[in-house]
Amino acid sequence: MAKIIVCSPKQAKTPYTFLNTKVEIYTYEELCFYIYNNTVLISKSALSEKLFDWIRNEIDMPELADRLTGLVNKTAYAQDLLVEILNAGNYYEPDEIKVYIEAWQKYRKLSAPQRMKLKADGYLGYRRYIKAASIYDDIIDKQDEISDRSFLGNIYHNRAVAAASNMDTEDAKQFFLKAYELNGNPESLRGYFFVLAVNEDTATLKQEMRKMDLDDEYFEDIMMEIGDSKDDVREMTIFAMLQRAVFNKMNKDMTDYDKRMDIILGQLKDEFREQAI
């Protein structure tokens, strides 16, 4: 039988906004869901009186707000405060909260680069490309201390996605190539060719593939993968929009290419303004 969740009837008139992701929440249930899935992005400094006042006044949970206020100076870990929030209602079952606690006990035992990657990946998922790139760069700066080539390759791959999503195609190409060198992941190589296609014509793209002993069938697969997406461009990530735009350029549909690029550039400007705040 499917789980039934009884939501609190109290909905905030003014949402609480997590500034680093720009996510707005209106209910206790939304707060719990955000916490459960984004703990790496929630620092203890974010658990302040501003949040506690919102819990007290907007969703009418003064007892929880008071407990959090009393607890904030008694624990070194943000997760302890977050568990207090999760335990205050019935959105998650005790077994689910137990899994959550165990997951974060394991998280604390990870190496610093592993924890940093999880945080950067979280920002990447929320399209906070500048924040994500900054953390990936910090890891790369210390790459001599990392022995796991696959892990480091994945760092470079995600750094390339962040660069491509900000239209930094030159860096994206180099990061994808470095990622492929380290992790041997075909997706990193494909990412390189997707980005290369932004500024190059079909002949140049094929020539570059032949230098890597890749045949025309590989080229066709790349173009088919780009062209397969039928989603509304406004609902796609910037990187996916870019791939679709490239497909249209390669097929001489410059009207659609220009339209999509205008949307991409407009969204980039909007996201840059948000990330600069």
Secondary structure per residue as TSV (DSSP state, phi and psi in degrees):
chain	resnum	aa	ss	phi	psi
A	1	M	-	360.0	136.0
A	2	A	-	-68.4	148.7
A	3	K	-	-73.2	133.8
A	4	I	-	-104.0	127.4
A	5	I	-	-107.8	119.2
A	6	V	-	-89.7	112.3
A	7	C	-	-85.0	150.0
A	8	S	-	-66.6	137.4
A	9	P	S	-72.2	-14.6
A	10	K	-	-81.7	116.4
A	11	Q	-	-116.5	132.8
A	12	A	-	-65.6	141.4
A	13	K	S	-75.2	-34.7
A	14	T	S	-115.3	122.7
A	15	P	-	-72.0	157.8
A	16	Y	E	-95.0	133.9
A	17	T	E	-113.4	124.6
A	18	F	E	-80.0	109.3
A	19	L	T	-63.3	-33.4
A	20	N	T	-75.5	-20.0
A	21	T	T	-116.4	-11.6
A	22	K	T	65.3	23.1
A	23	V	E	-83.6	131.5
A	24	E	E	-105.5	138.5
A	25	I	E	-126.2	150.6
A	26	Y	-	-122.0	-15.9
A	27	T	S	-135.1	166.1
A	28	Y	H	-60.9	-40.2
A	29	E	H	-63.1	-40.8
A	30	E	H	-66.5	-36.8
A	31	L	H	-61.4	-45.9
A	32	C	H	-62.1	-44.4
A	33	F	H	-61.8	-43.4
A	34	Y	H	-63.1	-45.2
A	35	I	H	-59.7	-48.0
A	36	Y	H	-60.4	-32.8
A	37	N	H	-105.6	-2.6
A	38	N	H	-139.4	27.3
A	39	T	G	-57.5	-35.4
A	40	V	G	-62.9	-20.0
A	41	L	G	-97.1	1.7
A	42	I	-	-110.1	110.2
A	43	S	-	-88.9	162.8
A	44	K	G	-64.5	-31.2
A	45	S	G	-64.2	-24.4
A	46	A	G	-76.9	-17.5
A	47	L	S	-91.2	77.8
A	48	S	S	-115.9	-179.2
A	49	E	H	-60.2	-26.1
A	50	K	H	-61.5	-46.3
A	51	L	H	-67.3	-43.8
A	52	F	H	-62.3	-39.6
A	53	D	H	-64.9	-37.1
A	54	W	H	-63.9	-43.2
A	55	I	H	-62.3	-40.9
A	56	R	H	-70.4	-47.7
A	57	N	H	-95.3	-34.4
A	58	E	T	-90.4	-36.3
A	59	I	S	-113.7	10.7
A	60	D	-	57.5	52.6
A	61	M	-	-128.5	65.7
A	62	P	H	-64.3	-33.3
A	63	E	H	-64.5	-43.4
A	64	L	H	-62.4	-44.7
A	65	A	H	-58.8	-41.6
A	66	D	H	-65.6	-40.8
A	67	R	H	-64.1	-40.0
A	68	L	H	-66.1	-41.2
A	69	T	H	-60.7	-40.6
A	70	G	H	-73.1	-28.3
A	71	L	H	-85.8	-23.7
A	72	V	T	-59.6	-32.3
A	73	N	T	-94.7	2.2
A	74	K	T	-105.4	-5.5
A	75	T	-	-132.3	147.5
A	76	A	S	-89.5	-10.7
A	77	Y	-	-113.9	133.1
A	78	A	H	-62.4	-34.6
A	79	Q	H	-59.5	-31.5
A	80	D	H	-63.9	-39.1
A	81	L	H	-68.5	-38.3
A	82	L	H	-67.7	-38.9
A	83	V	H	-63.1	-37.2
A	84	E	H	-59.5	-40.7
A	85	I	H	-66.3	-46.1
A	86	L	H	-61.7	-34.3
A	87	N	T	-78.7	-9.3
A	88	A	T	-78.6	-14.9
A	89	G	S	-138.3	-162.0
A	90	N	S	-116.3	19.5
A	91	Y	S	-67.6	-42.4
A	92	Y	S	-111.4	141.0
A	93	E	-	-72.4	157.4
A	94	P	H	-53.4	-39.5
A	95	D	H	-64.4	-35.3
A	96	E	H	-69.5	-38.8
A	97	I	H	-67.5	-35.4
A	98	K	H	-61.8	-43.6
A	99	V	H	-61.1	-41.8
A	100	Y	H	-60.0	-46.8
A	101	I	H	-63.6	-42.5
A	102	E	H	-64.0	-38.1
A	103	A	H	-63.2	-39.3
A	104	W	H	-81.9	-19.6
A	105	Q	H	-68.3	-37.7
A	106	K	H	-69.0	-36.4
A	107	Y	H	-60.3	-41.3
A	108	R	H	-64.4	-21.5
A	109	K	T	-89.9	-5.6
A	110	L	S	-70.0	158.8
A	111	S	-	-71.0	162.3
A	112	A	H	-58.2	-45.1
A	113	P	H	-61.2	-36.8
A	114	Q	H	-65.6	-41.3
A	115	R	H	-67.4	-39.8
A	116	M	H	-63.2	-40.1
A	117	K	H	-63.2	-42.2
A	118	L	H	-59.7	-40.5
A	119	K	H	-67.0	-45.2
A	120	A	H	-62.6	-41.2
A	121	D	H	-61.3	-37.2
A	122	G	H	-62.2	-46.3
A	123	Y	H	-63.8	-38.4
A	124	L	H	-61.2	-40.5
A	125	G	H	-63.5	-28.7
A	126	Y	T	-93.8	10.1
A	127	R	T	63.9	27.9
A	128	R	-	-93.1	72.9
A	129	Y	H	-66.5	-35.6
A	130	I	H	-67.2	-44.8
A	131	K	H	-62.3	-45.8
A	132	A	H	-61.3	-46.4
A	133	A	H	-60.2	-39.9
A	134	S	H	-61.5	-40.9
A	135	I	H	-71.6	-42.8
A	136	Y	H	-58.6	-40.3
A	137	D	H	-62.9	-38.2
A	138	D	H	-62.7	-38.5
A	139	I	H	-68.2	-44.6
A	140	I	H	-61.5	-35.4
A	141	D	H	-61.0	-23.6
A	142	K	T	-111.6	25.5
A	143	Q	G	-65.2	-22.5
A	144	D	G	-63.6	-19.3
A	145	E	G	-91.2	-0.5
A	146	I	-	-108.8	121.1
A	147	S	-	-94.3	-18.5
A	148	D	-	-81.4	102.2
A	149	R	H	-64.0	-37.9
A	150	S	H	-64.8	-43.7
A	151	F	H	-60.6	-45.8
A	152	L	H	-65.4	-37.2
A	153	G	H	-62.2	-37.7
A	154	N	H	-67.8	-32.7
A	155	I	H	-61.9	-48.7
A	156	Y	H	-62.6	-38.1
A	157	H	H	-61.5	-49.6
A	158	N	H	-68.6	-31.7
A	159	R	H	-64.2	-36.2
A	160	A	H	-66.7	-40.1
A	161	V	H	-62.1	-41.8
A	162	A	H	-62.6	-42.1
A	163	A	H	-65.6	-46.0
A	164	A	H	-62.2	-37.6
A	165	S	H	-69.4	-20.0
A	166	N	T	-100.9	15.3
A	167	M	T	62.4	23.8
A	168	D	-	-90.8	74.8
A	169	T	H	-70.7	-32.3
A	170	E	H	-65.1	-47.8
A	171	D	H	-64.2	-39.8
A	172	A	H	-59.2	-43.1
A	173	K	H	-60.5	-46.4
A	174	Q	H	-66.5	-38.7
A	175	F	H	-67.2	-40.1
A	176	F	H	-64.9	-41.7
A	177	L	H	-63.8	-42.5
A	178	K	H	-64.3	-39.3
A	179	A	H	-60.3	-45.1
A	180	Y	H	-65.3	-37.7
A	181	E	H	-60.1	-36.9
A	182	L	H	-88.4	-41.3
A	183	N	H	-107.0	-11.6
A	184	G	-	62.3	17.9
A	185	N	-	-79.6	120.8
A	186	P	H	-56.8	-27.3
A	187	E	H	-66.6	-31.3
A	188	S	H	-67.9	-40.3
A	189	L	H	-66.7	-40.8
A	190	R	H	-63.9	-39.0
A	191	G	H	-59.0	-40.0
A	192	Y	H	-58.9	-46.2
A	193	F	H	-72.5	-32.4
A	194	F	H	-59.4	-45.6
A	195	V	H	-71.0	-39.7
A	196	L	H	-58.2	-35.9
A	197	A	H	-67.7	-17.3
A	198	V	H	-62.3	-42.2
A	199	N	H	-111.3	0.3
A	200	E	S	-119.5	157.7
A	201	D	-	-88.1	177.8
A	202	T	H	-61.2	-41.9
A	203	A	H	-62.2	-43.8
A	204	T	H	-65.7	-38.7
A	205	L	H	-63.4	-45.5
A	206	K	H	-64.2	-39.0
A	207	Q	H	-62.0	-42.2
A	208	E	H	-65.4	-36.3
A	209	M	H	-66.7	-39.0
A	210	R	H	-66.6	-30.5
A	211	K	H	-61.9	-27.0
A	212	M	T	-100.0	16.9
A	213	D	T	61.1	35.5
A	214	L	-	-104.5	136.3
A	215	D	-	-91.3	-179.3
A	216	D	H	-65.8	-26.1
A	217	E	H	-64.3	-35.5
A	218	Y	H	-63.8	-42.3
A	219	F	H	-60.1	-45.2
A	220	E	H	-62.8	-38.1
A	221	D	H	-63.6	-41.7
A	222	I	H	-61.1	-48.0
A	223	M	H	-66.3	-36.5
A	224	M	H	-67.3	-39.5
A	225	E	H	-64.0	-40.8
A	226	I	H	-65.5	-41.9
A	227	G	H	-79.3	-15.1
A	228	D	T	-67.9	-25.0
A	229	S	-	-69.4	124.2
A	230	K	-	-113.8	9.1
A	231	D	S	-69.8	154.8
A	232	D	-	-59.8	127.1
A	233	V	G	-58.5	-29.2
A	234	R	G	-71.3	-17.8
A	235	E	G	-96.7	0.5
A	236	M	S	-97.9	159.0
A	237	T	-	-67.1	159.3
A	238	I	H	-59.7	-39.6
A	239	F	H	-62.1	-41.5
A	240	A	H	-68.8	-38.5
A	241	M	H	-57.8	-42.3
A	242	L	H	-62.8	-42.4
A	243	Q	H	-60.6	-44.0
A	244	R	H	-65.8	-39.5
A	245	A	H	-63.1	-41.2
A	246	V	H	-60.7	-41.8
A	247	F	H	-57.5	-43.4
A	248	N	H	-67.6	-35.8
A	249	K	H	-64.8	-43.6
A	250	M	H	-63.1	-27.5
A	251	N	T	-99.8	19.0
A	252	K	T	65.0	18.5
A	253	D	-	-93.2	76.5
A	254	M	H	-73.7	-25.1
A	255	T	H	-63.5	-48.9
A	256	D	H	-69.0	-36.5
A	257	Y	H	-59.9	-47.9
A	258	D	H	-62.9	-39.7
A	259	K	H	-63.0	-46.0
A	260	R	H	-66.8	-39.2
A	261	M	H	-66.4	-35.0
A	262	D	H	-62.4	-41.8
A	263	I	H	-64.5	-44.5
A	264	I	H	-59.7	-48.9
A	265	L	H	-64.4	-37.9
A	266	G	H	-63.8	-43.1
A	267	Q	H	-67.6	-38.4
A	268	L	H	-59.7	-42.9
A	269	K	H	-62.5	-43.7
A	270	D	H	-63.4	-44.2
A	271	E	H	-69.6	-34.5
A	272	F	H	-65.1	-40.1
A	273	R	H	-61.7	-42.8
A	274	E	H	-65.2	-42.5
A	275	Q	H	-71.1	-22.4
A	276	A	H	-80.3	-11.9
A	277	I	-	-75.0	360.0
